[in-house]
């Protein structure tokens, strides 16, 4: 689902709220989440999961096209960990046959 799809679904669910207002709300939430991650804060949404920043250490890798060795610097990456409730709901919806 893209952000535009989320805005469309929320507009359908809440027809009494203008689409432009819903778009501002969604953008505001996403912006606040980005700011929190920039400040190395953890975001936890109960029943859904948590977002936090991890340090990925530098390492030596290979360019798959040329096979040449490449040094990759350390960097911070956003990481998502699904909550227990979300995992259970996903597994109920995707039963292995």
Buried (B, 14 or more C-beta within 10 A) or exposed (E): EEEEEBBBEBBEEEEEEEBEEBBEEBEEEEEEBEEBBEEEEEBEEEEBBBBBBEEEEEEEEEEEEEEEEEEEEEEEEEEEEEBEEBEEBEEEEEEEE
